[in-house]
Amino acid sequence: METPLFTGAYEYTVDAKNRMSIPSQFRNQMDFENDGRRFYMVPGLEKGTLSLYPERVFRQLDQSWPKPKIPSRDFANYRRVFYNLATLVEMDKQGRILLPQSLLNLANLGREVYITGSGDHLDICNKADYEAFMSDNWSQYGELQERVRQYLDQYEGGGEGNG
């Protein structure tokens, strides 16, 4: 079973009932037979973002966590917050999801948002924050690329450079 590959960024409005459409470009990446129509919504990596994982991908993520016999306090606290806030949301027939008010408040999203592809999941962030993030990071894209390349070289075994 292939994992969806979500790419792109789309500007959307959260309606008065806290519903938001999942762009068809993302829905078309999903195999509803295997991925289902449900997502787990969790706080995103960046403050003020929410992440949406297709249910199957989220379950794979859960299985990939290390299982230390005695976890560090940081590891245990992170997992506790992560799973306590994880909320299952389901797409309706129009491709909309209902964003829980508690998570909207936590992320301080507002009504004007971007929903972006992040590989195996989607991220939702406030429009102004997204535009500032892209402006800041585009201006240093070359440096970011080099640092990521160095990190991957180190991670993949000894900094021998793979391309």
Contacts in CASP RR format, 6 or more apart in sequence:
PFRMAT RR
TARGET T0000
AUTHOR 0000-0000-0000
METHOD contacts of the structure
MODEL  1
METPLFTGAYEYTVDAKNRMSIPSQFRNQMDFENDGRRFYMVPGLEKGTL
SLYPERVFRQLDQSWPKPKIPSRDFANYRRVFYNLATLVEMDKQGRILLP
QSLLNLANLGREVYITGSGDHLDICNKADYEAFMSDNWSQYGELQERVRQ
YLDQYEGGGEGNG
1 31 0 8 1.000
1 34 0 8 1.000
1 56 0 8 1.000
2 31 0 8 1.000
3 57 0 8 1.000
3 60 0 8 1.000
3 120 0 8 1.000
4 26 0 8 1.000
4 29 0 8 1.000
4 30 0 8 1.000
4 31 0 8 1.000
4 35 0 8 1.000
4 54 0 8 1.000
4 57 0 8 1.000
4 119 0 8 1.000
4 120 0 8 1.000
5 29 0 8 1.000
5 119 0 8 1.000
5 120 0 8 1.000
6 26 0 8 1.000
6 29 0 8 1.000
6 117 0 8 1.000
6 118 0 8 1.000
6 119 0 8 1.000
6 120 0 8 1.000
6 121 0 8 1.000
6 122 0 8 1.000
7 117 0 8 1.000
7 119 0 8 1.000
8 25 0 8 1.000
8 116 0 8 1.000
8 117 0 8 1.000
9 114 0 8 1.000
9 115 0 8 1.000
9 116 0 8 1.000
9 117 0 8 1.000
9 130 0 8 1.000
10 23 0 8 1.000
10 25 0 8 1.000
10 114 0 8 1.000
10 115 0 8 1.000
10 116 0 8 1.000
11 112 0 8 1.000
11 113 0 8 1.000
11 114 0 8 1.000
11 127 0 8 1.000
12 20 0 8 1.000
12 21 0 8 1.000
12 23 0 8 1.000
12 113 0 8 1.000
12 114 0 8 1.000
12 115 0 8 1.000
13 20 0 8 1.000
13 111 0 8 1.000
13 112 0 8 1.000
13 113 0 8 1.000
14 20 0 8 1.000
14 99 0 8 1.000
14 104 0 8 1.000
14 109 0 8 1.000
14 110 0 8 1.000
14 111 0 8 1.000
14 113 0 8 1.000
17 98 0 8 1.000
18 98 0 8 1.000
18 99 0 8 1.000
18 100 0 8 1.000
18 101 0 8 1.000
18 104 0 8 1.000
19 96 0 8 1.000
19 97 0 8 1.000
19 98 0 8 1.000
19 99 0 8 1.000
20 96 0 8 1.000
20 97 0 8 1.000
20 99 0 8 1.000
20 113 0 8 1.000
20 115 0 8 1.000
20 124 0 8 1.000
21 94 0 8 1.000
21 95 0 8 1.000
21 96 0 8 1.000
22 52 0 8 1.000
22 91 0 8 1.000
22 95 0 8 1.000
22 96 0 8 1.000
22 97 0 8 1.000
22 115 0 8 1.000
22 122 0 8 1.000
23 115 0 8 1.000
26 115 0 8 1.000
26 117 0 8 1.000
26 122 0 8 1.000
27 91 0 8 1.000
27 95 0 8 1.000
30 36 0 8 1.000
30 54 0 8 1.000
34 56 0 8 1.000
35 54 0 8 1.000
35 55 0 8 1.000
35 56 0 8 1.000
35 57 0 8 1.000
36 54 0 8 1.000
36 55 0 8 1.000
36 56 0 8 1.000
37 90 0 8 1.000
37 91 0 8 1.000
38 54 0 8 1.000
38 55 0 8 1.000
38 88 0 8 1.000
38 89 0 8 1.000
38 90 0 8 1.000
38 91 0 8 1.000
39 52 0 8 1.000
39 53 0 8 1.000
39 54 0 8 1.000
39 55 0 8 1.000
39 58 0 8 1.000
39 88 0 8 1.000
39 89 0 8 1.000
39 90 0 8 1.000
39 91 0 8 1.000
39 97 0 8 1.000
39 122 0 8 1.000
40 52 0 8 1.000
40 53 0 8 1.000
40 55 0 8 1.000
40 58 0 8 1.000
40 86 0 8 1.000
40 87 0 8 1.000
40 88 0 8 1.000
40 89 0 8 1.000
41 50 0 8 1.000
41 51 0 8 1.000
41 52 0 8 1.000
41 86 0 8 1.000
41 87 0 8 1.000
41 88 0 8 1.000
41 89 0 8 1.000
41 97 0 8 1.000
41 99 0 8 1.000
41 100 0 8 1.000
41 103 0 8 1.000
42 50 0 8 1.000
42 51 0 8 1.000
42 53 0 8 1.000
42 82 0 8 1.000
42 85 0 8 1.000
42 86 0 8 1.000
42 87 0 8 1.000
43 49 0 8 1.000
43 50 0 8 1.000
43 51 0 8 1.000
43 81 0 8 1.000
43 82 0 8 1.000
43 85 0 8 1.000
43 103 0 8 1.000
43 106 0 8 1.000
43 107 0 8 1.000
44 50 0 8 1.000
44 51 0 8 1.000
44 107 0 8 1.000
44 123 0 8 1.000
45 51 0 8 1.000
46 125 0 8 1.000
46 133 0 8 1.000
48 106 0 8 1.000
48 107 0 8 1.000
48 108 0 8 1.000
48 109 0 8 1.000
48 125 0 8 1.000
48 126 0 8 1.000
48 129 0 8 1.000
49 107 0 8 1.000
49 123 0 8 1.000
49 124 0 8 1.000
49 125 0 8 1.000
49 129 0 8 1.000
50 99 0 8 1.000
50 103 0 8 1.000
50 107 0 8 1.000
50 109 0 8 1.000
50 123 0 8 1.000
50 124 0 8 1.000
50 125 0 8 1.000
51 118 0 8 1.000
51 121 0 8 1.000
51 122 0 8 1.000
51 123 0 8 1.000
51 124 0 8 1.000
52 89 0 8 1.000
52 97 0 8 1.000
52 121 0 8 1.000
52 122 0 8 1.000
52 123 0 8 1.000
52 124 0 8 1.000
53 61 0 8 1.000
53 120 0 8 1.000
53 121 0 8 1.000
54 121 0 8 1.000
55 88 0 8 1.000
57 120 0 8 1.000
57 121 0 8 1.000
58 86 0 8 1.000
65 79 0 8 1.000
68 75 0 8 1.000
71 79 0 8 1.000
85 103 0 8 1.000
85 106 0 8 1.000
87 100 0 8 1.000
87 103 0 8 1.000
89 97 0 8 1.000
89 98 0 8 1.000
89 99 0 8 1.000
89 100 0 8 1.000
90 97 0 8 1.000
91 97 0 8 1.000
99 109 0 8 1.000
99 124 0 8 1.000
104 110 0 8 1.000
107 124 0 8 1.000
107 125 0 8 1.000
107 126 0 8 1.000
108 126 0 8 1.000
109 124 0 8 1.000
109 125 0 8 1.000
109 126 0 8 1.000
110 126 0 8 1.000
112 126 0 8 1.000
112 127 0 8 1.000
112 128 0 8 1.000
113 124 0 8 1.000
113 125 0 8 1.000
113 126 0 8 1.000
113 127 0 8 1.000
113 130 0 8 1.000
114 124 0 8 1.000
114 125 0 8 1.000
114 126 0 8 1.000
114 127 0 8 1.000
114 130 0 8 1.000
115 122 0 8 1.000
115 123 0 8 1.000
115 124 0 8 1.000
116 122 0 8 1.000
116 123 0 8 1.000
116 124 0 8 1.000
116 125 0 8 1.000
116 130 0 8 1.000
117 123 0 8 1.000
125 133 0 8 1.000
137 144 0 8 1.000
149 161 0 8 1.000
149 163 0 8 1.000
150 159 0 8 1.000
152 162 0 8 1.000
153 159 0 8 1.000
153 160 0 8 1.000
153 161 0 8 1.000
153 162 0 8 1.000
156 162 0 8 1.000
END
